[in-house]
C-alpha cells in the first residue's frame, strides 16, 4: 500500500469497502478576533480583579464591574458603537496606596430668573433646576443632589461653606485628574444672578499595576487591547508584553489603544516618550470625555474595521458619542501635523460636531539604532503583517500536517505526503495571489522572485524567506496646478 492513508490499518484482510475522510485539501482556517478592555472596577461589581470576562451588553458591564465604574462605562460606550466584535474585560482594583482626585464647585449670588444649571462632568450632563430667588447655597444643594451613581465622581455640599460642592473621583488613581468639569457645552446659559466657579480635578495618584491584567491575559490571543493608563511604568510593562506576543515564538500580536489628554505642547512631549509599533495613542486635547473613554471608543471602532480589512485606512471613521473640543481650543492643521511627527494619532471634528479619526499612527518613531523609521508608522502595517503571517502559518500547517521532507524531489508514489522546496514555494505563491485579491499586498512578480527556500532533512526543517509588499493607504492627494492666462 503506497497511498497516504491516515486511519486505515496497513494489515487489513477483511472484505468490504472502507473509506476514510481527509480534509487536508479542503481545510480553511478562520481567524476569530477579540478586544480586551483593561480598567478599574468598583467594589459593587460581582467579578473580581484579574478574571478575564466576556461582556455582551451594558447590563452585564454594570453588574460585573459596578455601576458607574471606569470599566463599566468603557464597555457601555463600546457596545454603543459595535455590538458584534467579541469583547472581554479584565478588571483591576484601585491602588490602595493611591489617592482619589477631587475638585470643587462654587455657586454664589441669587438667581434673578428661573432656568436650568447645566454642568458637564466627564462629558455627562448634570442638570439642576433653578427658580428665581434661589440662593447660591440652594442651587449648590440642588446640584449636589443631581449627581447619580453613573457619574465618575460623587458630590456633597461642603460642611463649612454651603455654597461649595465638593467632588471626589469614585476611584483612586491618576485617571481622576483627567475628569473634565465645565458649564454649558452646547451653549446653554446659566440663570442670571448666579456665578458658578469650577475647579479642576487634581490630587489623583497611583494607578493600579497593569501587571495583574497582563498575567491574567494568559495564552489567549487578544487582537486589540484598550489601555486606560498612560503612566510610564504601566505603558512600559504593556509594551514589553505586546512585543513578546508579536515575536516568532508566540505569534499572537496585538495593538493597544490609549489616549492622552492635555494641551498641544504636553501631548507632543508625551508622544516623544513612547516608541512602540504596538501602541497607538490618540491625543484628545482638552475635551469633555476622559481619555479612558476615548481609548475605548477608538479601539472598538478601529477593531471592527481592521477585522474586515487590515490594509484599509481608518480615516473618517466616526468615534461615536465623543465630543469635540471647544472652538477656541481645537488644534489647527499644522498643530495636528506636528503631533503626527510626535507619535500621536489624531482626529478632527466635522462641521456638525462629530469626531472622526484623521490618522491612526503608532508611537513607533525610531529603530534600534535611534534612526528615524517609518516602517511601522501607521497601524495598518503591523496589522497587515499580523494577518499575512497568520495566513502563512495556517496554510502551511493545514497543507503539510504530517509530511516527510525531501531535499531533492523524485519519482515518489502518487499522493505521498512529502514536502519539497518547490511544493512549499508553490503554496506560498498561491496564497500570495489570494492575499492580492484581498487587497492586502501587491507585486506578485517581485514576491515570486524574492522567495528563497532551504531544506535541512537532517533536522527536519524547511525554512523560507520572502518579501511581501504591503498595500499602501491613500491618505494624501497632492496636485500641482500650473495655470496659464
C-alpha positions in Angstrom: 0.0 0.0 0.0 1.6 3.3 -1.1 -1.3 5.7 -0.7 -1.1 8.0 2.3 -3.9 6.6 4.5 -4.2 8.1 8.0 -6.6 5.7 9.7 -6.9 2.5 7.7 -4.5 -0.1 9.1 -1.7 -1.5 6.9 -2.8 -5.0 7.8 -6.4 -5.4 6.7 -7.8 -8.7 5.2 -11.4 -8.2 6.0 -13.5 -7.9 2.9 -15.5 -4.7 2.3 -15.2 -1.1 1.2 -13.6 1.2 3.7 -13.5 5.0 3.1 -11.7 7.4 5.3 -12.1 11.2 5.1 -9.2 13.6 4.9 -9.9 17.3 4.9 -6.3 18.5 4.4 -7.2 19.8 0.9 -10.4 21.4 2.0 -9.5 22.7 5.4 -9.7 26.5 5.7 -8.7 28.5 8.8 -11.0 31.2 10.0 -9.5 33.8 12.4 -11.5 35.0 15.3 -11.0 38.4 16.8 -11.2 39.7 20.4 -10.9 43.1 22.0 -9.6 43.1 25.6 -10.5 46.1 27.9 -8.5 46.8 31.0 -9.9 49.1 33.6 -10.9 49.7 37.2 -13.8 48.1 38.9 -15.8 49.2 41.9 -16.4 47.1 45.0 -20.1 46.8 43.9 -19.1 44.7 41.0 -19.5 40.9 41.1 -16.4 40.0 39.1 -13.1 40.0 41.0 -9.9 41.6 39.9 -7.8 39.7 37.3 -10.6 37.5 35.9 -11.0 37.6 32.0 -14.7 38.0 31.5 -16.7 38.2 28.2 -19.2 41.1 28.1 -22.1 41.1 25.7 -24.2 44.0 26.9 -24.3 47.1 29.0 -26.3 45.5 31.9 -23.6 42.8 32.3 -20.9 45.5 32.4 -22.6 47.3 35.3 -23.3 44.1 37.2 -19.8 42.7 36.7 -17.8 45.8 37.5 -20.1 48.2 39.3 -22.4 50.8 38.0 -20.5 53.9 37.1 -17.1 52.2 37.3 -14.4 53.1 34.8 -14.6 49.7 33.3 -18.4 49.6 33.1 -18.6 52.9 31.4 -15.8 52.0 28.9 -17.7 48.8 27.9 -21.1 50.6 27.7 -19.6 53.1 25.2 -18.0 50.3 23.2 -21.3 48.4 23.0 -22.9 51.6 21.8 -20.5 51.6 18.8 -20.2 47.9 18.0 -22.2 45.1 19.5 -20.8 42.3 17.4 -17.0 42.3 17.9 -16.2 39.9 20.8 -15.3 42.0 23.8 -13.7 40.8 27.0 -12.6 42.7 30.1 -10.0 42.3 32.9 -10.8 44.3 36.0 -8.3 45.9 38.3 -8.9 47.1 41.9 -7.8 50.6 42.8 -4.3 51.0 44.2 -4.7 51.0 48.0 -1.7 53.3 48.3 -3.2 55.9 45.9 -5.5 58.8 46.3 -8.6 60.0 44.6 -8.8 63.2 42.6 -11.0 66.0 43.9 -12.5 69.3 42.6 -14.8 72.0 43.9 -17.8 74.0 42.5 -18.7 77.3 44.0 -22.2 78.8 43.4 -22.7 82.4 44.6 -25.3 85.1 44.1 -29.1 84.9 43.9 -30.9 83.8 40.7 -32.9 86.6 39.2 -34.6 84.2 36.7 -35.8 80.6 36.5 -33.8 78.2 34.4 -31.5 75.2 34.4 -27.9 74.9 35.5 -26.1 72.7 33.0 -22.9 71.1 34.4 -20.8 68.6 32.4 -18.7 66.1 34.3 -16.5 63.9 32.1 -19.0 64.6 29.2 -22.1 63.6 31.2 -24.6 66.4 31.6 -25.9 67.1 35.1 -28.8 69.5 35.4 -30.2 71.3 38.4 -33.5 73.2 38.3 -33.2 76.9 39.4 -36.1 79.1 40.5 -36.0 82.9 40.6 -34.8 83.9 44.1 -32.8 80.7 44.7 -29.6 81.5 46.6 -26.2 80.1 45.8 -26.5 77.7 48.7 -29.8 76.4 47.5 -28.5 75.9 44.0 -25.4 74.2 45.3 -27.6 71.7 47.3 -29.7 71.0 44.2 -26.7 70.5 42.1 -25.1 68.0 44.6 -28.4 66.1 44.7 -28.4 65.8 40.9 -25.3 63.6 40.9 -26.0 59.9 40.2 -24.1 56.7 40.7 -23.3 56.5 37.0 -21.1 59.6 37.3 -17.4 59.2 37.9 -17.4 61.5 40.9 -19.5 61.8 44.0 -20.8 65.2 45.2 -21.6 66.7 48.6 -22.1 70.2 49.9 -19.1 71.4 51.9 -19.6 71.1 55.6 -18.4 74.6 56.2 -19.2 76.6 53.1 -22.7 75.8 52.0 -22.2 77.5 48.6 -19.5 75.0 47.7 -19.9 71.5 46.3 -17.0 69.1 46.9 -16.4 66.5 44.2 -14.4 63.3 44.7 -13.5 60.8 42.0 -15.1 57.4 42.7 -11.8 55.6 42.4 -8.2 56.3 43.3 -5.5 56.9 40.6 -4.2 59.4 38.2 -7.1 58.9 35.8 -9.3 61.0 38.0 -7.1 64.1 37.2 -8.4 64.0 33.7 -12.1 64.3 34.6 -13.3 67.4 32.9 -15.7 69.9 34.5 -17.4 72.6 32.6 -20.7 74.5 32.1 -22.9 74.9 29.0 -21.1 72.8 26.4 -24.0 73.2 24.0 -24.1 76.9 24.5 -26.8 76.7 27.2 -26.9 79.7 29.6 -26.5 79.9 33.4 -29.5 81.6 35.1 -28.9 85.3 35.6 -27.7 86.3 39.0 -25.6 83.2 39.6 -21.9 83.0 39.4 -20.5 79.4 39.1 -16.8 78.8 39.6 -15.4 75.5 38.7 -12.2 74.0 40.0 -10.0 71.4 38.2 -9.7 67.8 39.3 -6.3 67.2 40.9 -4.7 65.1 43.6 -5.3 61.7 42.0 -2.3 59.4 42.4 -1.1 55.9 41.9 -2.8 53.8 39.2 -3.2 50.1 39.6 -0.4 47.9 38.4 -1.3 46.6 35.0 0.9 43.5 35.7 -2.1 41.9 37.2 -4.0 42.2 33.9 -1.0 41.1 31.9 -0.7 37.9 34.0 -4.5 37.3 33.5 -4.1 37.6 29.7 -2.6 34.1 29.7 -2.1 32.4 26.3 -5.3 33.8 24.7 -4.9 35.8 21.6 -6.2 39.3 22.2 -6.1 41.2 19.0 -6.7 44.6 20.4 -6.2 45.9 24.0 -7.8 49.0 25.5 -5.3 50.7 27.9 -6.7 53.4 30.2 -3.4 54.3 31.8 -0.6 56.4 30.4 1.8 56.4 33.2 5.3 55.3 32.1 5.5 52.2 34.3 2.3 50.7 33.1 2.8 51.5 29.5 6.3 50.1 29.5 5.1 46.9 31.0 2.3 46.5 28.5 4.6 47.4 25.5 7.0 44.7 26.7 4.2 42.1 26.8 2.9 43.0 23.4 6.4 42.9 21.9 6.8 39.3 23.3 3.4 38.3 21.8 4.4 39.8 18.4 7.6 37.7 18.4 8.1 34.5 16.4 7.8 32.2 19.4 4.3 33.4 20.4 2.8 35.0 17.2 -0.2 36.4 19.0 0.4 40.1 18.4 -1.9 42.9 19.5 -2.2 46.6 19.2 -3.1 48.6 22.3 -5.2 51.8 22.2 -4.6 54.5 24.7 -5.4 58.3 24.8 -3.7 61.3 26.3 -5.5 64.4 27.5 -3.5 67.7 27.5 -2.6 70.8 25.7 -0.6 70.6 22.5 2.9 71.0 24.0 2.3 68.4 26.7 0.8 66.0 24.2 3.8 66.3 21.9 6.2 65.8 24.8 4.4 62.7 25.9 4.5 61.3 22.4 8.2 61.6 22.4 8.5 59.3 25.4 7.0 56.3 23.6 8.3 54.2 20.7 6.3 51.0 20.1 4.7 49.6 16.9 2.0 48.0 19.1 0.8 51.1 20.9 -1.3 53.9 19.4 -2.2 56.9 21.5 -4.9 59.4 20.4 -4.2 62.9 21.5 -7.6 64.2 22.8 -6.9 67.8 23.5 -9.0 69.4 26.3 -12.2 67.6 25.6 -15.1 66.7 27.8 -14.7 62.9 27.9 -11.8 61.4 29.8 -9.0 59.5 28.0 -10.2 56.1 29.1 -13.4 56.6 27.2 -11.6 57.9 24.1 -9.3 54.9 24.2 -12.3 52.5 24.4 -14.3 54.1 21.6 -11.3 54.4 19.3 -10.3 50.8 19.9 -13.7 49.3 19.2 -14.2 51.5 16.1 -10.8 50.5 14.7 -11.2 46.8 15.7 -14.3 46.4 13.6 -12.7 48.0 10.6 -9.3 46.2 10.9 -11.0 42.8 11.3 -12.7 43.4 7.9 -9.5 44.7 6.2 -6.2 45.4 8.0 -4.9 47.3 5.0 -7.7 49.8 4.7 -7.0 53.2 6.4 -9.2 54.2 9.3 -9.6 57.9 8.4 -13.1 59.4 8.5 -14.4 56.6 10.8 -16.6 58.2 13.4 -15.8 58.0 17.1 -19.4 58.0 18.2 -20.5 59.6 21.4 -17.4 61.7 21.9 -17.5 65.5 22.0 -15.1 67.7 20.1 -13.1 70.4 22.0 -14.4 74.0 22.1 -13.8 76.2 19.1 -11.0 78.2 20.7 -9.2 75.1 21.9 -9.3 72.9 18.8 -5.9 72.2 17.3 -5.1 73.6 13.9 -4.0 71.6 10.9 -0.3 72.5 11.5 -0.6 71.5 15.1 -2.1 68.2 14.4 0.5 67.6 11.7 3.3 68.2 14.3 1.7 65.6 16.6 1.8 63.1 13.8 5.6 63.5 13.9 5.5 63.0 17.7 3.9 59.5 17.6 0.4 60.8 18.4 -2.7 59.7 16.5 -5.1 62.5 15.5 -8.8 63.1 14.9 -10.7 66.0 13.5 -14.1 67.5 14.2 -16.7 67.8 11.4 -18.8 70.9 10.9 -21.7 69.3 12.8 -19.5 68.4 15.8 -18.9 64.7 15.1 -15.4 63.3 15.9 -13.7 61.2 13.2 -10.3 59.5 13.0 -7.8 61.5 11.0 -4.8 59.3 11.1 -4.2 56.3 13.4 -0.5 56.0 13.8 1.5 54.0 16.3 4.0 55.5 18.7 6.9 53.9 16.8 9.3 56.6 15.6 12.9 55.3 15.7 14.7 52.0 15.1 17.1 50.2 17.5 19.9 52.5 16.3 17.9 55.6 17.1 17.4 56.5 13.5 14.0 57.9 12.3 12.0 55.0 10.9 8.5 55.0 9.3 8.3 51.2 8.8 5.6 50.8 11.5 4.3 54.4 11.4 0.6 53.6 10.5 -1.3 50.9 12.4 -2.2 49.2 9.1 1.4 47.9 8.7 1.7 45.7 11.8 -2.0 44.8 11.4 -1.5 43.6 7.8 1.7 41.8 8.7 -0.1 40.0 11.5 -2.8 38.8 9.1 -0.3 37.8 6.4 1.7 35.8 9.0 -1.4 34.1 10.3 -2.4 33.2 6.7 1.0 31.6 6.0 1.1 29.8 9.3 -2.3 28.2 8.9 -1.8 27.4 5.2 1.5 25.6 5.8 0.1 23.8 8.9 -3.0 22.7 7.0 -1.3 21.6 3.8 1.6 19.7 5.4 0.4 18.4 8.8 2.4 15.0 8.8 4.7 15.2 5.9 8.1 13.8 5.1 10.8 16.1 3.9 12.8 15.8 0.7 15.7 18.0 -0.3 15.8 16.9 -4.0 12.4 15.6 -5.0 12.0 12.4 -7.1 9.5 9.9 -8.5 7.6 9.4 -5.3 4.4 7.4 -5.3 1.2 9.2 -6.1 -0.1 11.1 -3.1 2.9 10.5 -0.9 2.9 13.0 2.0 6.3 14.6 1.1 7.1 18.3 1.1 9.8 19.7 -1.1 11.1 23.2 -1.6 9.1 23.5 -4.8 5.9 22.4 -3.2 6.3 24.9 -0.4 7.1 27.7 -2.8 4.0 26.8 -4.8 1.8 27.1 -1.7 3.3 30.4 -0.8 2.7 31.8 -4.3 -0.8 30.5 -4.4 -1.5 32.1 -1.0 0.1 35.4 -2.1 -2.3 35.5 -5.0 -5.2 35.2 -2.6 -3.8 38.0 -0.5 -3.5 40.2 -3.6 -7.2 39.5 -4.3 -8.0 40.6 -0.7 -6.1 43.8 -1.4 -3.6 43.3 1.4 -0.4 43.0 -0.8 0.6 43.6 -4.4 3.6 43.0 -6.8 3.2 39.2 -7.5 6.3 39.1 -9.7 8.5 40.8 -7.2 7.3 38.5 -4.5 7.9 35.4 -6.6 11.4 36.5 -7.3 12.1 37.1 -3.6 11.3 33.6 -2.3 14.2 31.5 -1.1 13.6 28.0 0.4 16.1 26.0 2.3 15.7 22.3 3.2 17.5 20.6 6.1 16.4 17.0 6.2 18.8 16.1 9.0 16.9 18.4 11.4 13.5 18.1 9.7 13.4 21.8 9.0 12.3 23.7 5.9 12.9 27.4 6.0 11.9 30.3 3.7 12.5 34.0 3.2 10.0 36.1 1.3 9.4 39.8 0.7 5.7 40.6 0.6 4.9 44.2 -0.5 2.2 45.5 1.8 -0.6 47.5 0.3 -0.4 51.2 0.9 -3.1 53.6 2.1 -4.4 56.6 0.2 -4.3 59.4 2.6 -2.9 62.5 0.9 -3.7 63.6 -2.7 -1.4 66.3 -3.9 -1.7 68.1 -7.2 0.2 70.9 -8.9 -2.0 73.3 -10.9 0.2 75.3 -13.3 -2.4 77.6 -14.8 -1.9 79.8 -17.9 -3.5 83.0 -19.0 
